[in-house]
């Protein structure tokens, strides 16, 4: 994993954000941090480095997005104790016909990951063309090869992870126009585990609907 401080001003409040597959910190730099220190976690070619997440803050919030929802849950015993834990457009069962990305489309994405990353994958992340255009002005800087490798590593871990969930997330956001992880599957998961969720009128990447990290809370 890689770690990037979007804001580190010795505030007494911390947001730790686990990004989704293929992302890094660049597309999130526009969000205001206000009085929060914000640490972004990305690149799941390995799950090492949780010691880089500090615990000495008075108030700590975990926000996980997409594949990051699964990764943070897998690392839950190595993370600090958070006051609030929020999942956005993802579930702890990321490849699942009922609760995540159905297996067949996931395998197609995996098989054609390089082509997708160079083509329409990022367009499908967003609900509107203008959002994709905005992303294009501040897009991910990682190599395609690094992102393809990440998806393969994630799937190896997912295949070897028993499906069991002990309630961890306090609430979830589900985008109704999510073209990556079907909204109905996300809703199925959170309802099954009696977790509060809020529906958003947006695509898989909902962040252009917000001005600051605080807005997400």
N, C-alpha and C positions, 0 to 999 in steps of 0.2 A: 504494500500500500504506500501511497504517497500522501504527504500532508502539506497544506498551504494555509497560512494565516491570512484571511481576508481583512482582519482587523485584530490588532494586538496592542491595546492601550492600557493594560493593567486595570481594566474594569473589573467589577466584582460579579459580573454575569457573563456566562459563556454559552454559546451555541456551537455544538458539534454537528456538522452536516456530512452525512455519508451520501456521496453523489451516485448517479447511476452508471451503468456500463458505458464505456467509451468517452465519458466526460472528464473534464478537469475543472480548474477554478475559473478559467477565462470567461465563460458565459454568465457567471454569477457576480462579476465584479461591479455590475451596475446597482445591485441591491445595497441600500444604505444599512450600515451596521449600528448606527445610533450608539447607545450605551452598552452594547454587547461586544465582547471579543468573539470573533467567529473563526473557527477552525474547520477547513474543508478537507475531507478524506476522499481519496479517489485512487483509481488504478488497482484493481483487485487481482493482479497477476500473482500476488501472494497476500496472505492475511496477517503478515507480521507488522509490528510497529505500534501496537496499542499503548505501549509505554509513552508514546509521544502525545497522548491525550491527557491533559492535566486534570487533576481532581480538586485543586485548591481554589475553588470559586464558591461564593455564597449561594449562587443559583446557577444550575446547569440544565440545559435543554438539549435533547437529542432530536434532530430532524433527519429522517432517512428517506431517500427517494429511489424509486424503481428497484434495480438490483441491490442498491444500498440498504433497502429494507431487510432483505435476506442476510446480507453480510453483517450488519449491525446485530441482528438477532443471533447469528452464529457466534459472535464475539461477546455476547452479553455478559458472560462471567469474567471477562477481562476488561470491561469498561468501567468507568466511574459510576457511581450511583447518580442517576439523573432525577431532577424534580419533575420533569415532563418528557414524554417520549412520543414523537409524532411520526407517522408513516404517510408518505405521499406517493400515490400511484405505484404501489408495489405491495407484495405480501411476502411473508416468510416462506411461502411455497411458490417460488418464482416460475418454475416450469411445471404446470399442472393443468389438466384439462378443465377442472372445475374452479380452481383457486388462483391461477396464475396465467402464464402464457401457455396455450395449448401446445402439446408436444410437437405435432407436425409442423406448424409454422415456425416454432423455435428451431427445429432441426434445419429447416430451409434457411433461416437466418444465419445459423451457425455455418452451414455448408457454403453459403454465398456471402459471408461477412465482409470480405474485402470489397466485393462489388457493391454491396449495399452501402457501406461506409463512404464509398466514392460516388454513390448515386443518390437514391431516394430515401435512405434511412432517416437522415436528419430532417428532410421535408415532412416525413410522417410523424416526427416528434411533435410538430407544431400544428395547431388547429387552423391557423390563418397564414397566407403567404407573407403578409407583412411581418409576422413574428419570425418566420424563417429568414427574411431579409435582415431583420435586426440581429438575429443570431450570426448571420454571415459577416457582420461587421466586427464581431468579437467571438470568433469560433474557437473550438477546441484546438490546442496546439500539439497534441500527442501524435505520434506517427500511426499510420494505419496498421502497420505490423504489430505495434504494441497493443492496439485495441483489439485486433483479431485474436492475438494470444490471450488477452484478458478473458474474452468470451469462452474460449476453449478451457481455460483454467477454471472459470466459474462453473461450467457445465460438469467438469470432472468432480468438483466439490458437491454440486447439487445432486448428481447421480449417486454419490456415496453418503449423502446425508439422510438419515431416517426422518420421515415426515412426522414430526411431533411438535406441538406448540403449547408452551405454557404462557399464559397471558403476560405480555410484555409491553406492547404499545398501548398508550392511554387513549389515543384517538387517531383517526386517519382522514385523509383527504382523497377523494376519488374523482377524477376528471371524466365527465360523461362522454367526451369525444376522444378518449384515449385509443389511439390506433396501435399501441404497442402491447399493453396488457388490458384485455377487455374489462370495461367497467363492471359488467355483471359478475365476472369472476372475482374481482376485488370485493364487491359488495357481498357476494356469497361468503367470502372468507371472514370479513369483519362481523357479519351477522352471526356466523357459526360460532364465533368466539366472543360474542356479546360485547363488541367494541364500538364505541361511538364513532360515527363517521359523518363527514360533510361532503356533499356533492358539489363539484365545481363545473362551471360552464367553460371548459377549456380542453386543451389537448394534453398529451403526456407531459409536456414541459409547460407548467402553468405559471411560471415565475414572472412573466411579463405582465401579469395581472396584479402584481404587487410592487410596491416601491421600496420596501425595506424588509429585513428579516423579521422585524417586530410585527409586521402585518400578518405574517404566517402564524403568529401565536394568538 
